């Protein structure tokens, strides 16, 4: 009986990763909405399932150790470790997000940011994506930022919040001529695996869409290449389609792209 309990506990714990993967991939393949997959299946039910598996595994471990023969304790221990690791990961994500502002639109140039074309705005609107706001707009004046939880951000614009959180995001200035810089910027955007929506060499603007692996979340990017005194100035903007906080994903995308582009231009 004790061995059976240990095996049941192990099976239940092994099903936990399956639950989270199915919840995420269901969103990616349009089996259900991201609100159901992320908001309900993971955020709401995920911790409850972890607690249930943890309790069952703990009971199984105690049951297999209290008296001889102590069979099944290894299975019970593995069953206990899995939800513990799950809680550890959730704690890590929470600690990381605690220092990240709840924004989903960042750029290298808040004073003169790249702007999305009407076609891209229409594409976002058709998918009921987050509205694209001005970086000069006071954050708490935007509809998504109403309520007391955003009171600490009162008096700051969207751009100021982004600048304060990601000061490393700045315009890339290069001695490369604009035409060559644009070609390199487009090549790097394709190398990143993004879907190119438009590439206008005359305007020096590239628009693309990046998609995450697990949930299939789409974030739009716009890259602008302009002539500068000694060559070219390259700016970028990255904006999530859904969700309030991007957990730093857009800033990380810009930083990774700019670093890779700098290396490409230096070759």
N, C-alpha and C positions, 0 to 999 in steps of 0.2 A: 504493500500500500504506500509506504514512504517513497519507494522508488518510482511508483506511478505518479505521485504528487510532484516529485522532482522533474520527471520527464514532462509533465504537463506545464510546469513552470518554465522549463527551458523552451518548449514550443511556443508558449505565449510570448516570451521575451524575444525569440527569434522572429516572431511576426511583427514586432514593433518597427524595425527598419522597413519592412515591406509596407506597412501602413503609411509611413511618411513618404516613401518613394511613390506609392500609388497616388497619394493625395497630390503630390507635386506634378507627376507626369500626367495626371488627369487634367490638370489645368493646361499643361503644355499642348496636349492633343485635343483640347476643346471638349472634353467629356463633361466638364462642369466649370463653373466660373471660378475666378481666383478668390472671390469672397468665400465660396464654399471650401475650396481646396486649402487655402492658406488660413482664412479667418476662422472657419468652423473645424475642419478636420485636423488641422495642425495646431493653431493657437488655442482653440477651445478644448478639443478632445485630446490632443497630444499629451499635455501634462497629466490629464486624468488617467490615460492609459499607462503612462509611465509609472504613476503612483500605484495603480492596480497591479502591474507586473512586478513592481518592487516589493509590495506587500506579500504577494503570492510566493515569490522567490525566497523572501526572508523566512516565511513560514516553512517552506520546503527545506531550506537549509537547516533550520533549527530541528525540524522533525527528523532529518537524516543524521543529525549529530548527537541527539540526546541519549541514544542507546545503541548498543551493538546489535547486529552488524551495521556498521555505518556505510551502507551502500547508497549511492545516488547523490552524495554530497557534492561531487565535482560538477554534476549537471546543475544542481541547485546553485552552486557558486557562480557558474557561468551565467545562469539565468538572472542572478542578482547583479552581476557586473554590467550587463547590457543596459538596463534602465538607469543605473548609476552613471554610466558614460553619457547616456542621453540627457540626464539632468545637468551633467557637467558642461555639455555643449550648450544647452539652453542658458546656463549661467554665464558662459563666455559671451554668447551673443548679446545678452542683456547688458553685461558690463561694457561691451564695445559700443552698443547703441546709446548708452547713458551719456557719452561724451560727444555724440553726433547730433546736430540740430535736425529737427523734423522737416527737412526740405528735400525736394526731388528735382531741383533745377539749378545747375551750377555752370559757371563759365570762367574763362581766363581773363575776361575784360568786362567788369560790371558797368563801367561808365559808357562803353560803346560795344555792347555785345553783338555777336553774330545773331541774325534773326532768321526764323524759319520762313520759308516761302508760303504763299497762299495754298499751294498744293499740299504741302506737308501739314499745315494747319487743318486743311479739309480732311486729310487722312486721319489725323488725330481725332477730330470732331466726329467723324463717322464711326470711330471705335469707342466713343464716349470717354476719351482719355482726359487726363488732367488738363485744365486750361493753361495756356502759356501766359505767364504774367510778366509785367515789366520788372526789371531788377530794382528800379527806383521806388517801386510800390512798398508802402509800409506793410510789413508782413501780416500784422494783425488786422489789416483792412481787407485781406483776401478772405473769401468765403470759407476756405478750408481751415482757417486759423482763428476761428471764433471760440471763445470760451476761456475759462480761468487758467487752464493748463498752459496757455500760450502767453500769459501775462508777463513772464520774464523777458519775452522778446518784443514787448511793446516799445515803440520808439525806434525800432530798427527796420531798415528796408530788407527786402529779400536778398539784395546784393550784399549788404553789410553783414548779414548773417552768414552768407556763403564765404565771404572774404575772411571773416573772423575764424571760421572753422577750417578753411583750406587756403591759407596764405601762400602755399607753394604753387597754386595755380596762377600762372602769369602768361602773358603774351610771349610766344617764341619768336625771337628776332634772329634772323639768319642773313648771311651775306649772299645766299643763293638768290638768283634772279627769280622774279615772280612766276614766270612760266615753268621753270624747272622745279620751284618749290611746290607749285600746284600739282605737277605730275607726281612728285614724291609723296605729297599729302594724299592724293587719290590712291596711289599704289599701297600706301601704308593702311589706309582705310579698308582696302580690299584684303590686305594681309591679315587684318584683325578679324576677318570673317564676317564683317558687317554686310548687310544688304544695301547696296548703293541705290538711293532713290533718284538722285540727280547729281550731275557733275558739270557745272558751267564754268569752263575755263575762262571765258570772257569776263564773267563777274567774279571769278576767283572763289566760288562757293561750292562746297560739296555737302550734300545731305545724305544721311544714311540711317539705318535702323539696326541696333544691336539686340540680340535675343539671348536671354539666359538659358542655361542648359536644362535645369530641373523644371522650373515653372513655365519656361517659355515667355517670361516677362519681356516686353519690348521697351527699349529706351531709344529715343531719337537723338541724333547728333547733327550738328551743323558746324562745318569747318570753313573758315574764311581766310583767304590768302590775299594780302594787300602789298603794294609796293611800299618799301620803307627807304629811308635815306641811304642805307648801305646795302640794301637787298630786298628782303621781304619780312613782313610781320604776319604771324599766323596765330589766329585765335580759334577757340573751340567752345562749344556749348553742348551739354548733354542733359536731357530731360526725360524723366520717367513718364510713361503713359498712365500707370496706375500706382496707387499707394501714396501715402503721405510722406513717410520717411524712406529714403533709398538706402539707409544704413551705410552711406558713404560710397555706394557703387558708382555713381556718376563721376564723382571726384577721382576715384581710383581709375576709372576708364580714361578720363582726360589725362591724368598723370602718366599712365602706361602708354597711351598713344603718343603724347608729346615726347616722352623719353625715346620711344622707338623711332619716331620721326626725326629727332635730333641725330640719332645714330645713322639713319638712312641718309640724311643731308650731309653728314660728315664723311661718308664713304666716297 
